[in-house]
């Protein structure tokens, strides 16, 4: 047992040292996300997809060109983080934060390392969040975009640390902060240490806001569990995409627990806007325009 504790203590000491080295945003050399996207699309077959809402068919290329929104009914598909960045930021302005973390597997959970390695290859991301600094119609901001395709956007130690470092960078450089959330909650493969990220990220947000920083939380589908109960729910201004599921537990779990039928649309972004939890529903086509207007109003 003592050997195991010493081993884990050594891992966290390495993480602490790396954190000190990376507080200024790591290597923030500009990443050519547009070039990465073009390379990916070369290998993607041109196939038809059916909208789960209206059941109309259209090509994948049509969907990509329409910001992953159904051209018939407006259903919002999940959007890859790098494509959201390209759609949001001025061309060539985004500089990605790159951090070098040790392999994190505190419980030595069976198959966890292999799963992460496979997802890193598929998504070309180290974790379930992409962070960096960019300009939106000339206005600079720190941006974090979560990826539900990477272990359902679950929050573990590395994700919590990456979000915290992004918040601290925004605080240090007096920049507004925008976080696009998409998550199933805490990462079970990291046990209670994943739950500790709720306190860490929330504390970082509180410090940032106390110093006058502007934090825009932007809910995408789904935003649930420990992420919704921590940094996602702390925005000065809270935006959401249409029909995004937002809440701690899912509606089915709540219904089974209380033995009652929930109201129509419960936990969807429209219901939350009606009840004051969301400030505005923003279709993806208006994302850049609305965020730019908010940043303009809050310029110092």
Secondary structure, DSSP 8 states (H G I E B T S, - for coil): -HHHHHHHHHHHHHHHHHHHHHTT-B---B--HHHHHHHHHHTS---EEE-TTT--EEEHHHHHHTTTB-TTT--B----HHHHHHHHS-TT--EE-B-------TT--TTHHHHHHHHHHHHS-SSSEEEEEEEETTEEEEEEEE-TTTGGG-B-HHHHHHHHHHHHHHHHTT-EEEEEEEE--B-GGGTHHHHHHHHHHHHHHHHHHHTT--EEEEEEEEEEHHHHTTGGGG-SEEEE-TT-BEESS-HHHHHHHHTS---TTTTBHHHHHHTTS-SEE--GGGHHHHHHHHHHHT--
